[in-house]
Every structure is written in structure tokens, then in C-alpha cells.
Amino acid sequence: MHSEQQNSVDVAIIGAGPAGLTAAYLLTKAGKTVTVIEKDPVYVGGISRTVEHHGFRFDIGGHRFFSKSREVVDLWNEILPDDFIERPRMSRIYYEGKFYSYPLRAFEALFNLGVWRSTLCMASYLRWKLFPKKEARSFQDWTINQFGAKLFGIFFKTYTEKVWGMPCDEISADWAAQRIKGLSLGGAVLDGLKRSLGLNKKPNDGMATKTLLESFRYPRKGPGMMWEAARDRVVEGGNSVLMAHNLKQLSQDKSGWRMVATGPDGDRVIRAAHVISSAPMRELAGRIHPLPQSLPDALDLKYRDFLTVALMIRSEDLFPDNWIYIHDSKVKVGRIQNFRSWSPEMVPDPELACVGLEYFCFEGDGVWASPDDVLIDLATKEMGILGLCDPATVEGGVVVRQEKAYPVYDDAYARHVTAMRTELEAAYPTLHLVGRNGMHRYNNQDHAMMTAMLTVRNILAGHRQYDVWAVNEDAEYHESGNEGADAQIAAPLDEDQKAALASVRAVPRRLKAA
């Protein structure tokens, strides 16, 4: 039995992802003592880490460095001033050997599908427009009413079910209404007819006008560069980032917080005035002593996991996109990244292509539990089925698993999160929840950072002057807008800032049972 090691700091932080390391970096700058614990033995950055294998680098999930927040952009530049490169933005849908624009362009889609299938799609569209389902409760109902059953089956059903692990007839129609905006099949067809008759030469595909991001900045060796640099700054400032340390217990007494973390050398006790947690709410609740009354709510929270199978292929790059969405039901893969399109330095051999096949799953299910060699064989076979490469040209592969990649938004999740948040805020005003899993909210890297930035301000001010739970994003966040367009956030928030921060990203929610 190892003897306990002890140290005291101003703030203890659980998790060395974007939220945890942003908080640690800013607190270090402010002269505070900090200890960060991270359960991964090697990598910081959480889902934003960069995994390396024999010189090949893999971005787990794909991370475009774009933010409307000027403060976030400035912080990125401060932490990593010399290593950003500008990269073209390209992501398309791949279906039966053809590429389709993303967001979907209706006229292009009908053209690519061919005369016979397009005719069937239009007949299906007209049938459901004339006789729609009166009460569209589910994602499936809403989408069929809008586009017909044929187009729903091709472009909406398969990928949605792969990602979220829920049948489309169990996902709320509200999500479809928020997520699928501006696409008018009728408008696209009418425009196509006008153009074929020479009556309209202006490009229009049935989409409402929007400005898409054409490029984005990216660390030349992947997003992990950002968080490794942040970690180094924290350590250079005299603070600690403890790798391979798991939270064992968290309790509070008259002198403050007592955190017990288990690491390679046994238990370590960290005393702190404040605790910032980016750990999944479900895991945090089970380690607070005494156990919170909201523990049953926290234990009912669910997560979607995924894994990446990276393949090295003796070939030129298979496609120019950062990633492609796979809508084919014959394969299990949901999305495929081209790592060289993120940065040429991700792939060290110019004669090899390197792609990452992403499989969405639940921890412990058949895909997750499969041995690595079985998964590499599966990915190789599916590349052949899709017609993207000859399986014989695959020269190697590696599997990277990511647990709790996405919080699941069933019909009860909001109630469970509210119950836990309400209890913890009342009982522990110096315990702060941040980040995607820490708050069980589907936010991106920059918004996870913003929750940490506001939390640090609250700690330094000595009271909660900012509502961290107001930080989120809308569904079109990464599709439009200008980088750094939002001004710095000041207290109190004005009405425009409140509206921007309070906007909720569209997430698929499971329908309540009838």
C-alpha cells in the first residue's frame, strides 16, 4: 500500500481537455497555484488531442480552429503564436460512388441520382406534400413530410442513426426543424427548370443564401499542439499536470476541498479552495462524498462513444475533403477523414494516403469491444465496398478509441442535468462544472474554452458574476460568420450578448414514450 502524497493549491482541476487546460493556463497567468489531474497516461487535449503512431498523426473527430469569439481567437494566438496554417474547408457526402455537397444542395442531389431515381424521389416528394403526416412528432415524420420518403432514406436516415444510435422515428421532430434549414426541394426543382429553359442563369440550388467558411486555421501538427503548449505553459509557471491520475473521491470540510486522485504511485491528496471539473457529470457525481441526492439523475445520463481506424494506403490522396460523410447502409463507417487535408505534416510519407474511418458506437458493444486487428480488417473491407481504394493497397492501420465523445440527449437528460446542477451549486459554490462532458452539453472546443474562461473570472472575482451555463452555440455555428466577430464579453452582459450566449445548439432528443 503506497503512502499518500499531499499538496495544497488554490484550484484543483479535473481533466486536461480544452476546458481544463484553458482554466489552468489563465489561472497560472493570474498567479494562482493549480494542480490538474488527467486520467490519460500520455495525451492531453481530451477529444482534441493528436495521437501519433510511427510519425503519423490523427485528429480525433476533426477540429477546425474557428470561433466567433475574439477572446478565444486571441487566446489561441497567445498559446500557439507560430504554428497555425490556413487550410481549405471541404466536407461532402459520399453515396454510391458519388460526392454530394454538404450542406446538401437539392438540385445537385437530384442530378447526381440520375433520371429514374430522381423521378421516384420527386414522386415521393409530391405524395408526401399532398398527403403529409398530420402530427409529425419524430425526425423521420418531419423529414419525410419535407422531402419525401425516398430522399429521407438516402440522405437523412442512415447517417443520423449511425451517429446517434437511435432510430429516426424515436428522435424528436424539433431537432430536424432546427438542423435542416434553408433547403427547399420545390425551389430547387423550379430553379432547375428555369435554368434549363435559359430563364435564370444565377446559381441557386434551393438553399437560402448563406456564407460558408471557405477556410480555417489549424495547428500544423494537429490540435494536440495547442493543448500540449498550454500544458507546458502551466508547468513552466510552476504548476502541475498529473498524467495517469483518476479522481477517486472529492469531499469538503471547513478548510476547503479534499481531492483524492489515484495514480501510478498510489493515492495523492490535493487540498484546494476551488475545484473545476470537466469530468463527465455521471463520473463526478459518484465520487463526491457524501453522495449527492441527485446521484440517480447523474447515473441515468448517457454518452455516445466512437473509435477511429486509421489506415495507411499506398496511394495518392483518395479525396481532397477534410472528411466525407458516409450515407451508405452497406457499411458501418459513418465518416472518413483525410488527415493530409487537415495538414500535410500529419502524414510523413508522401507516397502514402492516411485516412481515418470513424465508427460511432456505445462503449462495450460489438464494434467497441472488437480486437484492433478485426477492426482494421473491417475498415479495409469497407473501403473496398465503398470503392474508395483497393484493399490490397492498405499497408497498415491503428485503432484509437474515444469514450464519451458525445453526451446523449434523451427525453430525460435536461431534467437530470438540472437536478444535479441545482444541488451542486447550492451545496458547493466553489465547485465549478465546465466543458462538454462536465456540463453534459453539446458544445464545440471554443465554447468549452469560454466556459472555462468565465469560470476563471468568477473565481478571481470571488463570486459568480457570469452564468457559465449561458454559453452554447446555435446549429449553424460552423457554417457561417466571421472569425472573432463577437466582441469581448463584459459584465453585465448586454441584450445582444445574452441572446448570443443563450442560443442552444440543436441536438437530437429522444421522443417520450406515448
C-alpha positions as CSV (number, residue, x, y, z in Angstrom):
1,M,0.0,0.0,0.0
2,H,1.5,3.3,-1.1
3,S,1.7,6.2,1.3
4,E,-0.4,9.3,0.4
5,Q,1.2,12.3,-1.1
6,Q,-0.3,15.7,-0.3
7,N,-0.2,19.2,-1.7
8,S,-2.3,22.3,-1.4
9,V,-3.3,24.7,-4.2
10,D,-5.7,27.5,-4.9
11,V,-7.5,25.5,-7.6
12,A,-7.7,21.7,-8.4
13,I,-8.8,20.9,-12.0
14,I,-10.2,17.6,-13.1
15,G,-9.4,16.8,-16.8
16,A,-6.7,18.2,-19.2
17,G,-9.0,18.8,-22.1
18,P,-9.7,22.2,-23.7
19,A,-11.8,23.5,-20.8
20,G,-9.5,22.2,-18.1
21,L,-6.3,23.4,-19.6
22,T,-7.8,26.8,-20.6
23,A,-8.7,27.3,-16.9
24,A,-5.2,26.1,-15.7
25,Y,-3.4,28.4,-18.2
26,L,-5.4,31.5,-17.2
27,L,-5.2,30.8,-13.5
28,T,-1.4,30.3,-13.9
29,K,-1.1,33.7,-15.6
30,A,-3.1,35.2,-12.8
31,G,-0.5,33.9,-10.2
32,K,-2.7,31.2,-8.8
33,T,-1.4,27.7,-7.8
34,V,-3.0,24.9,-9.7
35,T,-2.9,21.1,-10.0
36,V,-4.6,19.4,-13.0
37,I,-5.3,15.6,-12.9
38,E,-5.7,13.7,-16.2
39,K,-6.6,10.0,-16.5
40,D,-4.9,9.5,-19.8
41,P,-1.3,8.4,-19.3
42,V,0.1,10.1,-22.4
43,Y,-2.1,12.7,-24.1
44,V,-3.6,16.0,-23.1
45,G,-6.5,17.6,-25.0
46,G,-9.2,15.1,-24.5
47,I,-11.1,14.6,-27.7
48,S,-9.0,17.4,-29.1
49,R,-5.8,15.5,-28.7
50,T,-3.5,14.4,-31.5
51,V,-2.5,10.7,-31.4
52,E,0.8,9.8,-33.0
53,H,1.8,6.4,-34.4
54,H,5.1,5.9,-36.2
55,G,5.1,9.5,-37.3
56,F,1.5,9.6,-38.5
57,R,-0.8,11.9,-36.6
58,F,-4.5,11.5,-36.1
59,D,-7.1,14.2,-35.2
60,I,-9.8,12.5,-33.1
61,G,-13.0,13.7,-34.6
62,G,-11.6,16.6,-36.6
63,H,-11.2,20.1,-35.2
64,R,-11.4,23.3,-37.2
65,F,-10.0,26.3,-35.3
66,F,-12.7,28.8,-35.9
67,S,-14.5,30.9,-33.4
68,K,-16.8,33.9,-33.4
69,S,-15.3,34.9,-30.0
70,R,-12.4,37.3,-30.3
71,E,-11.3,36.3,-26.9
72,V,-11.0,32.7,-27.9
73,V,-9.1,33.5,-31.1
74,D,-6.7,35.8,-29.1
75,L,-6.1,33.0,-26.6
76,W,-5.3,30.5,-29.4
77,N,-2.8,33.0,-30.9
78,E,-1.2,33.6,-27.5
79,I,-0.7,30.0,-26.6
80,L,0.4,28.9,-30.1
81,P,1.6,32.0,-31.9
82,D,3.8,30.5,-34.7
83,D,2.2,27.1,-35.6
84,F,-1.1,27.8,-37.3
85,I,-1.6,27.2,-41.0
86,E,-4.5,28.1,-43.2
87,R,-6.4,25.2,-44.7
88,P,-9.3,24.9,-47.2
89,R,-12.6,23.8,-45.8
90,M,-14.2,20.9,-47.7
91,S,-16.7,18.3,-46.5
92,R,-19.0,16.3,-48.7
93,I,-21.5,13.5,-48.6
94,Y,-20.4,10.2,-50.3
95,Y,-23.2,8.0,-51.6
96,E,-22.9,5.1,-54.0
97,G,-19.7,6.3,-55.5
98,K,-20.7,10.0,-55.9
99,F,-20.0,13.1,-53.9
100,Y,-22.7,15.5,-52.8
101,S,-22.2,18.9,-51.3
102,Y,-22.7,19.4,-47.6
103,P,-24.9,21.1,-46.6
104,L,-27.0,19.2,-49.2
105,R,-27.9,21.0,-52.4
106,A,-31.2,19.7,-53.6
107,F,-30.8,20.2,-57.4
108,E,-27.3,18.8,-57.4
109,A,-28.5,15.8,-55.4
110,L,-31.3,15.1,-57.9
111,F,-28.9,15.5,-60.9
112,N,-26.4,13.0,-59.4
113,L,-29.1,10.4,-58.6
114,G,-30.0,10.0,-62.2
115,V,-33.3,10.4,-64.1
116,W,-35.1,7.3,-62.8
117,R,-34.2,7.6,-59.2
118,S,-34.8,11.4,-59.3
119,T,-38.2,10.7,-60.8
120,L,-39.0,8.4,-57.9
121,C,-37.8,10.9,-55.4
122,M,-40.0,13.7,-56.9
123,A,-43.0,11.3,-57.0
124,S,-42.4,10.5,-53.3
125,Y,-41.9,14.2,-52.6
126,L,-45.3,15.1,-54.2
127,R,-47.1,12.3,-52.5
128,W,-46.0,13.5,-49.0
129,K,-46.6,17.1,-49.9
130,L,-50.2,16.3,-50.9
131,F,-50.8,13.9,-48.0
132,P,-48.4,14.7,-45.2
133,K,-48.5,13.1,-41.8
134,K,-50.6,15.4,-39.8
135,E,-48.8,15.1,-36.5
136,A,-45.0,15.0,-37.3
137,R,-43.6,14.1,-33.9
138,S,-40.4,12.4,-35.0
139,F,-37.3,13.3,-37.1
140,Q,-38.5,10.7,-39.6
141,D,-42.0,12.1,-39.8
142,W,-40.8,15.7,-40.2
143,T,-38.1,14.9,-42.8
144,I,-40.5,12.7,-44.9
145,N,-43.1,15.5,-44.9
146,Q,-40.5,17.9,-46.2
147,F,-38.6,15.8,-48.7
148,G,-40.5,12.6,-49.3
149,A,-39.6,9.1,-48.1
150,K,-37.1,8.4,-50.9
151,L,-34.8,11.3,-50.2
152,F,-35.2,10.7,-46.4
153,G,-33.9,7.1,-46.9
154,I,-30.9,8.3,-49.0
155,F,-29.7,11.4,-47.3
156,F,-31.1,11.5,-43.7
157,K,-31.9,8.1,-42.2
158,T,-28.6,6.1,-42.4
159,Y,-26.1,8.7,-41.2
160,T,-28.3,10.1,-38.4
161,E,-28.9,6.6,-37.0
162,K,-25.2,5.8,-37.2
163,V,-24.1,8.9,-35.3
164,W,-26.7,8.9,-32.5
165,G,-27.5,5.2,-32.1
166,M,-31.3,5.9,-32.2
167,P,-33.9,5.1,-34.8
168,C,-35.1,8.2,-36.7
169,D,-38.6,7.5,-35.6
170,E,-37.5,7.9,-31.9
171,I,-35.8,11.3,-32.4
172,S,-37.8,14.5,-31.9
173,A,-39.0,16.4,-34.9
174,D,-37.8,19.6,-33.1
175,W,-34.2,18.7,-33.9
176,A,-35.0,18.2,-37.6
177,A,-36.7,21.6,-37.8
178,Q,-33.7,23.3,-36.2
179,R,-31.0,21.4,-38.0
180,I,-32.3,21.3,-41.6
181,K,-32.7,24.9,-42.6
182,G,-33.0,26.6,-45.9
183,L,-33.2,23.5,-48.1
184,S,-36.3,23.7,-50.4
185,L,-36.7,20.8,-52.8
186,G,-39.5,22.5,-54.6
187,G,-37.5,25.7,-55.0
188,A,-34.5,23.8,-56.3
189,V,-36.5,21.9,-58.9
190,L,-38.3,25.1,-60.1
191,D,-35.0,26.9,-60.4
192,G,-33.5,23.9,-62.3
193,L,-36.3,24.1,-64.8
194,K,-35.9,27.8,-65.3
195,R,-32.2,27.4,-65.9
196,S,-32.7,24.6,-68.4
197,L,-35.0,27.0,-70.3
198,G,-32.5,29.8,-70.0
199,L,-34.7,31.9,-67.8
200,N,-32.4,32.0,-64.8
201,K,-28.6,31.9,-65.0
202,K,-27.9,32.9,-61.5
203,P,-26.7,29.9,-59.4
204,N,-29.3,28.8,-57.0
205,D,-29.8,25.3,-55.6
206,G,-32.8,25.8,-53.3
207,M,-30.7,26.9,-50.4
208,A,-31.3,30.1,-48.5
209,T,-28.3,32.4,-49.1
210,K,-25.5,31.9,-46.5
211,T,-21.8,32.4,-46.5
212,L,-19.9,29.2,-45.7
213,L,-16.5,29.1,-44.2
214,E,-14.1,28.6,-47.1
215,S,-11.0,28.1,-44.9
216,F,-10.0,27.7,-41.3
217,R,-6.8,27.8,-39.3
218,Y,-5.2,24.6,-38.0
219,P,-2.1,23.7,-36.0
220,R,0.4,22.2,-38.4
221,K,0.7,19.0,-36.3
222,G,-2.9,18.7,-35.2
223,P,-5.0,20.2,-32.4
224,G,-2.9,18.4,-29.7
225,M,-0.2,21.0,-30.4
226,M,-2.4,23.6,-28.8
227,W,-3.1,21.7,-25.6
228,E,0.5,20.4,-25.3
229,A,1.6,24.0,-25.5
230,A,-1.0,25.1,-22.8
231,R,0.2,22.3,-20.6
232,D,3.8,23.4,-21.0
233,R,2.9,26.9,-20.0
234,V,1.1,25.7,-16.9
235,V,4.2,23.7,-15.9
236,E,6.6,26.5,-16.7
237,G,4.5,28.7,-14.4
238,G,5.3,26.3,-11.5
239,N,2.1,24.3,-11.5
240,S,1.4,20.6,-12.1
241,V,-0.4,18.5,-14.7
242,L,-0.5,14.9,-13.3
243,M,-1.0,12.3,-16.0
244,A,-2.5,8.8,-15.4
245,H,-4.4,10.1,-12.4
246,N,-8.0,9.3,-11.8
247,L,-10.4,11.0,-9.5
248,K,-11.1,8.7,-6.6
249,Q,-13.0,10.9,-4.1
250,L,-14.0,14.6,-3.7
251,S,-15.1,15.9,-0.3
252,Q,-15.2,19.2,1.5
253,D,-14.5,20.3,5.1
254,K,-14.0,23.6,6.9
255,S,-10.6,24.1,5.3
256,G,-11.8,23.6,1.7
257,W,-11.8,20.8,-0.8
258,R,-10.0,17.4,-0.3
259,M,-9.5,15.6,-3.7
260,V,-8.0,12.1,-3.7
261,A,-6.5,11.1,-7.1
262,T,-5.2,7.6,-7.8
263,G,-2.1,7.4,-9.9
264,P,0.8,5.0,-10.7
265,D,2.4,5.7,-7.3
266,G,-0.8,5.4,-5.3
267,D,-3.1,8.0,-3.9
268,R,-2.4,11.7,-3.9
269,V,-4.4,14.1,-1.8
270,I,-4.9,17.6,-3.2
271,R,-6.2,20.4,-1.0
272,A,-7.8,23.3,-2.8
273,A,-10.1,26.3,-2.3
274,H,-11.8,25.7,-5.6
275,V,-12.4,22.7,-7.8
276,I,-13.0,22.9,-11.6
277,S,-14.4,19.7,-13.2
278,S,-14.6,18.8,-16.8
279,A,-15.2,15.2,-16.0
280,P,-18.4,13.6,-17.2
281,M,-21.2,14.5,-14.8
282,R,-22.0,10.9,-14.2
283,E,-18.5,10.1,-13.1
284,L,-18.2,13.2,-10.9
285,A,-21.4,12.5,-9.0
286,G,-20.3,9.1,-8.0
287,R,-17.1,10.4,-6.5
288,I,-18.5,13.2,-4.3
289,H,-18.6,12.4,-0.6
290,P,-21.2,12.4,0.8
291,L,-23.0,11.2,-2.3
292,P,-25.4,13.8,-3.7
293,Q,-29.1,13.2,-3.7
294,S,-29.1,13.8,-7.4
295,L,-26.8,10.8,-8.0
296,P,-29.6,8.7,-9.6
297,D,-30.2,11.5,-12.1
298,A,-26.5,11.7,-12.9
299,L,-26.2,7.9,-13.3
300,D,-29.0,8.0,-15.8
301,L,-27.0,10.3,-18.1
302,K,-25.8,8.5,-21.3
303,Y,-22.9,9.0,-23.7
304,R,-22.2,8.1,-27.3
305,D,-18.7,6.8,-28.0
306,F,-16.7,6.4,-31.2
307,L,-13.5,4.9,-32.5
308,T,-11.2,5.8,-35.4
309,V,-9.5,3.2,-37.5
310,A,-6.6,4.9,-39.3
311,L,-5.4,3.2,-42.4
312,M,-2.1,3.8,-44.3
313,I,-2.7,3.3,-48.0
314,R,-0.2,3.0,-50.9
315,S,-1.9,5.6,-53.0
316,E,-2.4,9.3,-53.7
317,D,-4.9,11.1,-51.5
318,L,-8.3,9.4,-52.1
319,F,-10.3,12.7,-51.9
320,P,-9.5,16.4,-51.2
321,D,-12.0,16.8,-48.3
322,N,-11.2,17.2,-44.7
323,W,-13.8,14.4,-44.2
324,I,-16.6,12.8,-46.0
325,Y,-20.0,11.7,-44.6
326,I,-20.9,8.1,-45.5
327,H,-24.6,7.6,-46.1
328,D,-24.3,4.0,-47.4
329,S,-26.2,1.5,-45.3
330,K,-24.0,-1.4,-46.6
331,V,-21.1,-0.3,-44.3
332,K,-20.9,0.6,-40.6
333,V,-18.4,3.5,-41.0
334,G,-20.1,6.9,-40.5
335,R,-17.4,9.4,-41.6
336,I,-13.9,9.2,-43.1
337,Q,-11.1,11.8,-42.5
338,N,-8.3,12.6,-44.9
339,F,-5.5,13.6,-42.4
340,R,-3.3,15.2,-45.1
341,S,-6.2,17.6,-45.9
342,W,-6.0,18.8,-42.3
343,S,-2.3,19.4,-42.6
344,P,0.5,17.9,-44.8
345,E,2.6,17.4,-41.6
346,M,0.1,14.8,-40.3
347,V,1.3,12.3,-42.9
348,P,5.1,11.8,-43.0
349,D,5.3,9.7,-46.2
350,P,4.3,11.5,-49.4
351,E,3.7,8.1,-51.1
352,L,1.0,7.1,-48.6
353,A,-2.5,8.3,-48.1
354,C,-3.8,8.2,-44.5
355,V,-7.5,8.1,-43.7
356,G,-9.4,7.7,-40.5
357,L,-12.7,5.7,-40.6
358,E,-14.9,6.8,-37.7
359,Y,-17.3,4.3,-36.2
360,F,-20.0,5.6,-33.8
361,C,-20.8,3.1,-31.0
362,F,-21.6,2.6,-27.4
363,E,-18.8,1.5,-25.1
364,G,-18.9,-2.2,-24.7
365,D,-21.0,-3.0,-27.8
366,G,-19.8,-5.3,-30.6
367,V,-17.8,-2.7,-32.5
368,W,-16.2,-1.1,-29.4
369,A,-15.2,-4.5,-28.0
370,S,-13.8,-5.9,-31.2
371,P,-10.0,-6.5,-31.2
372,D,-7.9,-4.0,-33.1
373,D,-6.9,-6.4,-35.9
374,V,-10.6,-7.2,-36.5
375,L,-11.5,-3.5,-36.7
376,I,-8.6,-2.9,-39.2
377,D,-9.8,-5.7,-41.3
378,L,-13.4,-4.3,-41.2
379,A,-12.2,-0.8,-42.2
380,T,-10.1,-2.2,-45.0
381,K,-13.0,-4.3,-46.3
382,E,-15.4,-1.3,-46.1
383,M,-13.0,0.9,-48.1
384,G,-13.3,-1.7,-50.9
385,I,-17.1,-1.9,-50.6
386,L,-17.3,1.9,-50.9
387,G,-15.0,1.9,-53.9
388,L,-12.6,4.3,-52.3
389,C,-9.5,2.1,-52.6
390,D,-8.2,-1.4,-53.4
391,P,-7.9,-3.2,-50.1
392,A,-4.7,-4.7,-51.4
393,T,-3.1,-1.3,-51.2
394,V,-3.7,-0.9,-47.4
395,E,-0.3,-1.2,-45.7
396,G,-1.2,-0.9,-42.1
397,G,-3.6,0.5,-39.5
398,V,-4.1,1.5,-36.0
399,V,-7.3,1.9,-33.8
400,V,-7.9,4.9,-31.5
401,R,-10.9,4.7,-29.1
402,Q,-12.7,7.8,-27.7
403,E,-15.1,7.1,-24.9
404,K,-17.9,9.6,-24.0
405,A,-17.4,11.6,-27.2
406,Y,-20.9,12.9,-27.3
407,P,-23.4,13.4,-24.5
408,V,-26.8,11.7,-25.3
409,Y,-29.9,13.9,-25.3
410,D,-32.8,11.6,-24.5
411,D,-36.1,12.9,-23.2
412,A,-35.0,13.0,-19.6
413,Y,-31.4,14.4,-19.9
414,A,-32.3,18.0,-19.3
415,R,-34.2,17.1,-16.1
416,H,-31.3,15.1,-14.8
417,V,-28.7,17.8,-15.6
418,T,-30.9,20.4,-13.9
419,A,-31.3,18.3,-10.8
420,M,-27.6,17.8,-10.4
421,R,-26.6,21.4,-11.3
422,T,-29.2,22.8,-8.8
423,E,-28.0,20.6,-5.9
424,L,-24.2,21.1,-6.5
425,E,-24.5,24.9,-7.0
426,A,-26.5,25.3,-3.7
427,A,-24.3,22.9,-1.7
428,Y,-20.8,23.7,-3.2
429,P,-20.4,27.2,-4.6
430,T,-16.7,26.6,-5.0
431,L,-17.2,23.6,-7.3
432,H,-17.4,24.6,-11.0
433,L,-18.5,22.5,-13.9
434,V,-17.1,23.3,-17.4
435,G,-16.8,21.8,-20.9
436,R,-18.8,19.4,-23.0
437,N,-19.0,16.4,-20.6
438,G,-18.6,18.5,-17.4
439,M,-21.9,20.2,-18.3
440,H,-23.4,17.5,-20.5
441,R,-23.8,20.0,-23.3
442,Y,-23.0,19.6,-27.0
443,N,-20.6,22.5,-27.4
444,N,-17.5,22.7,-29.5
445,Q,-13.9,23.3,-28.5
446,D,-14.1,27.1,-28.4
447,H,-17.3,27.2,-26.3
448,A,-15.8,24.7,-23.9
449,M,-13.0,27.1,-23.6
450,M,-15.4,30.0,-23.0
451,T,-17.0,28.1,-20.0
452,A,-13.5,27.9,-18.5
453,M,-12.7,31.5,-19.2
454,L,-15.8,32.8,-17.5
455,T,-15.3,30.3,-14.6
456,V,-11.8,31.7,-14.0
457,R,-13.2,35.2,-13.9
458,N,-15.8,34.1,-11.3
459,I,-13.0,32.6,-9.2
460,L,-10.8,35.7,-9.4
461,A,-13.8,37.9,-8.6
462,G,-14.7,35.9,-5.6
463,H,-18.3,35.4,-6.7
464,R,-20.4,34.1,-9.7
465,Q,-20.6,37.2,-11.8
466,Y,-21.1,35.2,-15.1
467,D,-23.6,32.5,-15.8
468,V,-21.4,29.9,-17.4
469,W,-24.4,27.8,-18.3
470,A,-25.4,30.5,-20.8
471,V,-22.5,29.6,-23.0
472,N,-23.5,27.5,-26.0
473,E,-23.9,27.7,-29.7
474,D,-26.5,27.6,-32.4
475,A,-26.8,24.8,-35.0
476,E,-25.2,26.8,-37.8
477,Y,-22.2,27.9,-35.8
478,H,-19.6,26.3,-38.0
479,E,-21.3,27.1,-41.3
480,S,-21.2,30.8,-41.4
481,G,-20.0,34.0,-39.8
482,N,-16.7,35.8,-39.3
483,E,-13.9,34.7,-37.0
484,G,-13.6,36.8,-33.9
485,A,-16.7,38.7,-34.8
486,D,-18.0,38.9,-31.3
487,A,-16.5,41.5,-29.0
488,Q,-15.1,40.7,-25.6
489,I,-17.6,39.8,-23.0
490,A,-18.0,42.3,-20.3
491,A,-20.1,42.2,-17.1
492,P,-23.0,42.8,-17.0
493,L,-24.0,41.2,-20.4
494,D,-25.9,43.4,-22.8
495,E,-29.0,42.0,-24.5
496,D,-27.2,41.1,-27.7
497,Q,-24.6,39.1,-25.8
498,K,-27.2,37.4,-23.7
499,A,-29.0,36.3,-26.9
500,A,-25.8,35.1,-28.5
501,L,-24.7,33.1,-25.4
502,A,-28.1,31.7,-24.7
503,S,-28.6,30.2,-28.1
504,V,-28.8,26.5,-27.8
505,R,-27.2,24.2,-30.4
506,A,-29.7,21.8,-31.9
507,V,-29.3,18.3,-30.5
508,P,-31.4,15.1,-31.3
509,R,-33.7,14.4,-28.4
510,R,-35.4,11.0,-28.0
511,L,-39.2,11.2,-28.1
512,K,-41.1,10.5,-24.9
513,A,-43.0,7.2,-24.9
514,A,-46.6,7.6,-25.9
